[in-house]
Each structure stands twice: as structure tokens, then as C-alpha cells.
């Protein structure tokens, strides 16, 4: 597959993840909507596969600082339903965190800065 195909799959994964998180964050408290959880997992999987595919096609080291930061952001996205359902922080804070993390991830992916 071409790097452009991986980019399209990566963006699709982000959209599916955002829809899943939206369903989870707007659902009733103390419950996890099944469709939201399924979309959340599928989006995370698409992001991971497309992200690593892009890295392989472009010969980018996985140990690069911006890649490691994006993996950390991916882990936080993966844990978001747990954080919300266990009330570690309110849903409004979760919305703000999702937006900030998505923006930070886009910044890292587009500019690829050397962080450390």
C-alpha cells in the first residue's frame, strides 16, 4: 500500500475513534454504549495499523521522540472510557482533553518536531 492509502486509513481511524468517544461521552452515566465501545476499539486499531504502516513506508524510526509522544496519546485515548466511567474527571474535562490530545497529535504528525 502507498503512504497516501495509509494516511486515508489513519484519518478514517481518527473519525471512527472520535465518533466512538462521542457516543461514550454522551451516553448515560455508569454505562458504556456497545456501539460506542466498538467504534472506539475499531478506531484505535485503524490508527495503530495505519500509523505503523506509514512509518514503515517512510522509513521512520519508531524510537523517534514525536512517534513516542503519539503512542502515549494513543494510550490515553484508549484509556479514556475507563477514566470517564470511573469518574476520574468530569465529562466536560474529558471533552477538552480529547480535543487537546487530537490537536497535539495532529501537530506532532504534521510537523514531526524533535522533542527530546
C-alpha positions as a Markdown table, in Angstrom:
| # | Residue | x | y | z |
|---|---|---|---|---|
| 1 | Unk | 0.0 | 0.0 | 0.0 |
| 2 | Unk | 1.1 | 3.5 | -0.6 |
| 3 | Unk | 1.8 | 6.1 | 2.1 |
| 4 | Unk | -1.3 | 8.0 | 0.9 |
| 5 | Unk | -3.5 | 5.0 | 1.5 |
| 6 | Unk | -2.2 | 4.7 | 5.0 |
| 7 | Unk | -2.9 | 8.4 | 5.6 |
| 8 | Unk | -6.5 | 7.9 | 4.4 |
| 9 | Unk | -6.9 | 4.9 | 6.7 |
| 10 | Unk | -5.3 | 6.9 | 9.6 |
| 11 | Unk | -7.8 | 9.8 | 9.1 |
| 12 | Unk | -10.6 | 7.3 | 8.9 |
| 13 | Unk | -9.4 | 5.7 | 12.2 |
| 14 | Unk | -9.4 | 9.1 | 13.8 |
| 15 | Unk | -13.0 | 9.8 | 12.6 |
| 16 | Unk | -14.2 | 6.4 | 13.9 |
| 17 | Unk | -12.4 | 7.0 | 17.2 |
| 18 | Unk | -14.0 | 10.4 | 17.6 |
| 19 | Unk | -17.5 | 9.0 | 16.9 |
| 20 | Unk | -16.9 | 6.3 | 19.4 |
| 21 | Unk | -15.7 | 8.7 | 22.1 |
| 22 | Unk | -18.6 | 11.0 | 21.3 |
| 23 | Unk | -21.1 | 8.1 | 21.9 |
| 24 | Unk | -19.3 | 7.1 | 25.1 |
| 25 | Unk | -19.1 | 10.7 | 26.5 |
| 26 | Unk | -22.7 | 11.5 | 25.6 |
| 27 | Unk | -24.1 | 8.2 | 26.8 |
| 28 | Unk | -25.8 | 7.7 | 30.2 |
| 29 | Unk | -23.5 | 7.8 | 33.2 |
| 30 | Unk | -22.3 | 4.4 | 34.6 |
| 31 | Unk | -22.9 | 2.7 | 31.3 |
| 32 | Unk | -20.8 | 2.1 | 28.2 |
| 33 | Unk | -22.8 | 2.1 | 24.9 |
| 34 | Unk | -21.8 | -1.0 | 23.0 |
| 35 | Unk | -21.7 | 0.7 | 19.6 |
| 36 | Unk | -19.5 | 3.5 | 21.1 |
| 37 | Unk | -17.1 | 1.0 | 22.6 |
| 38 | Unk | -16.9 | -1.0 | 19.4 |
| 39 | Unk | -16.2 | 2.1 | 17.3 |
| 40 | Unk | -13.6 | 3.2 | 19.9 |
| 41 | Unk | -11.8 | 0.0 | 19.6 |
| 42 | Unk | -12.0 | -0.2 | 15.8 |
| 43 | Unk | -10.8 | 3.4 | 15.5 |
| 44 | Unk | -7.8 | 2.7 | 17.8 |
| 45 | Unk | -6.9 | -0.4 | 15.7 |
| 46 | Unk | -7.1 | 1.6 | 12.5 |
| 47 | Unk | -5.0 | 4.3 | 13.9 |
| 48 | Unk | -2.3 | 1.9 | 15.1 |
| 49 | Unk | -2.1 | -0.1 | 11.9 |
| 50 | Unk | -2.2 | 2.9 | 9.6 |
| 51 | Unk | 0.3 | 4.8 | 11.7 |
| 52 | Unk | 2.8 | 2.0 | 11.8 |
| 53 | Unk | 2.3 | 1.3 | 8.1 |
| 54 | Unk | 3.1 | 4.9 | 7.3 |
| 55 | Unk | 6.2 | 4.8 | 9.5 |
| 56 | Unk | 7.4 | 1.6 | 7.7 |
| 57 | Unk | 6.8 | 3.1 | 4.2 |
| 58 | Unk | 8.6 | 6.3 | 5.1 |
| 59 | Unk | 11.5 | 4.5 | 6.9 |
| 60 | Unk | 10.9 | 6.5 | 10.1 |
| 61 | Unk | 12.3 | 5.1 | 13.4 |
| 62 | Unk | 9.8 | 4.1 | 16.0 |
| 63 | Unk | 12.0 | 5.4 | 18.7 |
| 64 | Unk | 11.8 | 9.0 | 17.3 |
| 65 | Unk | 10.5 | 11.4 | 20.0 |
| 66 | Unk | 7.4 | 12.5 | 18.2 |
| 67 | Unk | 6.4 | 8.9 | 17.5 |
| 68 | Unk | 6.7 | 8.0 | 21.1 |
| 69 | Unk | 4.6 | 11.0 | 22.1 |
| 70 | Unk | 1.9 | 9.9 | 19.6 |
| 71 | Unk | 2.0 | 6.4 | 21.1 |
| 72 | Unk | 1.4 | 7.9 | 24.5 |
| 73 | Unk | -1.5 | 10.0 | 23.2 |
| 74 | Unk | -2.9 | 6.8 | 21.6 |
| 75 | Unk | -2.7 | 5.1 | 25.1 |
| 76 | Unk | -4.6 | 7.9 | 26.7 |
| 77 | Unk | -7.3 | 7.8 | 24.0 |
| 78 | Unk | -7.5 | 4.0 | 24.7 |
| 79 | Unk | -8.0 | 4.6 | 28.4 |
| 80 | Unk | -10.5 | 7.4 | 28.0 |
| 81 | Unk | -13.6 | 5.3 | 28.6 |
| 82 | Unk | -12.1 | 3.9 | 31.8 |
| 83 | Unk | -11.3 | 7.4 | 33.0 |
| 84 | Unk | -14.8 | 8.7 | 32.3 |
| 85 | Unk | -16.7 | 5.8 | 33.7 |
| 86 | Unk | -14.6 | 5.6 | 36.9 |
| 87 | Unk | -15.2 | 9.4 | 37.2 |
| 88 | Unk | -11.5 | 10.3 | 37.4 |
| 89 | Unk | -12.6 | 13.6 | 35.8 |
| 90 | Unk | -15.9 | 15.0 | 34.6 |
| 91 | Unk | -17.2 | 14.6 | 31.1 |
| 92 | Unk | -16.6 | 18.2 | 30.2 |
| 93 | Unk | -12.9 | 17.8 | 31.1 |
| 94 | Unk | -12.8 | 14.6 | 29.1 |
| 95 | Unk | -14.1 | 16.6 | 26.0 |
| 96 | Unk | -11.5 | 19.2 | 26.5 |
| 97 | Unk | -8.8 | 16.6 | 26.9 |
| 98 | Unk | -9.9 | 14.8 | 23.7 |
| 99 | Unk | -9.7 | 18.0 | 21.7 |
| 100 | Unk | -6.3 | 18.9 | 23.1 |
| 101 | Unk | -4.9 | 15.5 | 22.5 |
| 102 | Unk | -6.2 | 15.3 | 19.0 |
| 103 | Unk | -4.7 | 18.8 | 18.3 |
| 104 | Unk | -1.4 | 17.8 | 19.8 |
| 105 | Unk | -1.4 | 14.5 | 17.8 |
| 106 | Unk | -2.0 | 16.4 | 14.6 |
| 107 | Unk | 0.8 | 18.9 | 15.4 |
| 108 | Unk | 3.2 | 16.0 | 16.0 |
| 109 | Unk | 2.2 | 14.1 | 12.9 |
| 110 | Unk | 2.3 | 17.1 | 10.6 |
| 111 | Unk | 5.4 | 19.0 | 11.9 |
| 112 | Unk | 7.3 | 16.0 | 13.3 |
| 113 | Unk | 9.3 | 18.1 | 15.8 |
| 114 | Unk | 12.4 | 16.7 | 17.6 |
| 115 | Unk | 11.2 | 16.9 | 21.2 |
| 116 | Unk | 14.0 | 15.2 | 23.1 |
